[in-house]
């Protein structure tokens, strides 16, 4: 293991911006170093899995990529983005071997324990730039607790397309290989809409889009959404519903290491019962204060992001949905954007909490009835 220097400390040196309205400001983004590598992963035939109502399994697979790589890197900070049915990230040269091993193990685990097929790839940044694309990263802080990566430049989209063509593939590890998924859970229940509907939003530029016109469309969308209470955040102030046993107990048991599945299932049931009692009655345990943790869960939710396109999961009114649809339809008619919208009645959360004693736990949000994957299907149906 090398001592971090040079490009290894690149991401941590990027200033965090707080206002989401600054998302499209080029000054917020720094080019990834040429010696870095981009990782991409997605579920093959996720649309079919979602049609079979396997939303939670698909989301668990996408979040597992981030958990496995984070744990493999000993918790070091690196840029990543959750995409619902997959994930993307970037790593420094000294972390590449560990990231490759974690990706291969995750692909094997997803197939064995979730009965899904995950394709994974590692794409050198220099290869992306050789194709005429760039890849830049920013750090958005939804709260004082942590920051999420935002990607621009078209390079992440190219890497994803290359993976789907079978390029830069990372073979799955041997069957039975278990990644370290410590901290990965999905204990919260679905989050019903309180304003009318949960809207999954995907907006990307057309190939011929003028960058300035595309930027204006995205900024107009953000301004429109910011007028909504709490900017359309789907996680209520009191946090998501919590019940016992949790709906995700089986996935958490499969993510755990050590012993037969029945034993892991029993342990998870016991741990989640204890956690439920602590949270339900607001019992302070040492330095852990349930009320503070719930507030952090709300603040740390990644319900809006940018990775070569705008992604949002909004709890919104029918009126706001109509305004957004009209704005996007106009931009599409002017060949500035392609977009996908998907309506549902609830959102869902998958959590990565390496330690409840720290405030930087991350909470991935998607729609509970198709989410980003269904919005992507609508987007693909539009003419490029």
Secondary structure by P-SEA (a helix, b strand, c coil): cccccccccccccbbbbccccccccccccccccccbbbbbbbbcaaaaaaaacaaaaaaaaaaaaaaaaaaaacccbbbbbbccccccccccccaaaaaaaaaaaaaaaaaacccbbbbbbcccaaaaaaacbbbbbbbbbccccbbbbbbccaaaaaaaaaaaacccccccccccccccccccccccccccccccbbbbbbbbbcccccaaaaaaaaaaaaaaaaaccccccccccccccccccccaaaaaaaacccccaaaaaaaaaaaaaaaaaaaaaccccccccaaaaaaaaaaaccccccccbbbbbccccaaaaaaaaaaaaaaaaaccccbbbbbbcbbbbbbbbcccccccbbbbbbbccccaaaaaaaaaaccc
